[in-house]
Amino acid sequence: MERDEVDELVEAWGRERSDLDLAPVEVFSRLTRLARLLDRERRAAFAAVDVEPWEFDVLAALRRAGRPYQLSPGALLRQTLVTSGTMTNRVDRLVARGLVDRLPDPRDRRGVLVRLTAAGGRTVDDAFESLLDRERSLLAALPPADRQSLARLLKQLMVPLV
């Protein structure tokens, strides 16, 4: 099996601190490095269709909501984990690009809804397809059973943390 930089890191720590169990370093150092590499791949997939990652996050939340592809700003906040001020800025920028519209909320005179435009729908679909193509190619080296095992193990590791 090929060696990676984590193997070198673990060996170095093993020389310096042979009294410690370094098994967590082998897992979490790889996960940390993998997250950085995957973020770079994600950004490249979105750049191919002229979308920023934050734009995709908002557009994807609206697209996943189903017809009529609209959510309140509060619902968008919960799905994208940003502050109210940040969301206002993001919606403003998406409105300026013609990817979303603001509409009055018929259930709340003071409220608004953010709705995906037709252009926004095409944009998010293109971005999602670009992302999936890139992710499929990254997973191609793993047999399907290993992909399923990896997904299950990562979920098992993640669930207690959220």
N, C-alpha and C positions, 0 to 999 in steps of 0.2 A: 504494500500500500504506500502511496505517496506521502511524503512528509510535508507539513505546513509550518507556518511561523509559530503556531501554538505549540507544536511539538518542541520547538527550540526554546520557547518561553518556559514550558514545563520542565524541560531538562535543566535549564539554568536555575529555576527555583528549587528543583530537586537537589542540585549541588549545594545551594546556599541554605536551604531549609529542609533537609532530609527528614526532619521530625514531623513534617506536616503532610496530611493527606491532600494531594493536589488534584484529585478527581474533579472537584467543582470547577477548577480553572480550565480543564480540558473541555468542559461543556460550555461554560458561560463566556469564556474568552472567544470561543468559536461563534457562539450566538451573537455576541456583541459585534464581532468583525463581520459576520454574515449580515446583520441588520444594516450596517453601514454600506456594504456592497449592494444589498438589495435596494436600499434607498437610492443609490446611484442609478441602478437599473430602472427603477420606477420613474425617476426624473427623466431619464432618456426616453422611455416609452411615451411619456406625456409630451416631452419636447417635440417628438416626431409628429404630433398632431397639434402643436402650439397651445398646450395647456399647462398651467402650473399645478403642482401637486395640491395646493390649497384650493384651487378652482375645481379640480376633480373631486375633492372631498365634499364640497358643497353641492356640486352638480349631481354627484352620485347619490347623495342623500335624497335629493329631490326625485331622481329617477327611480330609486328603490321604493319610494313612497307609493308608486303606482298612480294611475290616472286619478286626478288631473295633474299629477306631478307638482304638488304644492305642499308647503309646510309653513308653519309659523316660524318666526325667527327663534323663538324659544326651543322649538323642536330641533331646529338646525343646530342650535348651541349644544344641545344634549348629544346629538349625533356626531358633531365634529370636535367637541371638547375645546372650544375657544371661548373667550370672554365676549360679553355683549358688544363692547366697543369694536372688537376685532371683527365680529360678525357683521356689524353695520358697515364697516369699511369694505368687507369682502362683497357684501350684497351690492353696495354702491358700484364697485368695480365691475361686477358681473352684469349689472344693469347697463352700465356704460358700454360693455362689449356686446350687448344684445342677447345675452345668454339666459337671463332671468328677467322677470317683471315683478313689480310690487303691486299687489291688489288690496283693496280694502277687505277686511275679514267680515263676511256677512253675519257672523255670530257675535262680533265685538266691534262696536263703532270706532273704538280707539285703536284697534289692532290692524295689522296687515298680514298678508300672506305673501310668501315668495313662491313664484311659479316658474317652472322651466319653460323657456320658449322653444319653438321648433328648432331653432339654431342651437340652443343649449342641449336639446335632446340628441341632435346629431353629433355634437361635440363630445358629449359624455359617452355616447355609444362608441364613437371612434377611439376615444382615449381608453375605454375599458377593453376594447378588442386589442389595441396595441399593447396594453399591459398584459393581457392574458397570453398573447403570442410570445412575449418576452419571458413570462413566467413558465410557460410550457417548455420553452427551449432550455431554461435553467433546470427544470425537473427531468428532462429527457434522459439523463444519465442514470436515473433511479428506476428500477422496475416498479410497476404499479403497486405491488404489495408493499414495497419499501416506502413508497409515497404515503400510502394509507397508514402504515406504522408510524412514520415520521409525524404525520398530522395528529395522530392519536397521542403520541408521546408529548408533542409540543402543547397540545390542549391540556393534557394531564399536568404539565408543569405550569401552565399559565393560569388555569382556573382558580387555584387558591390565592393568586396574587391580585385578582380583579374584584 
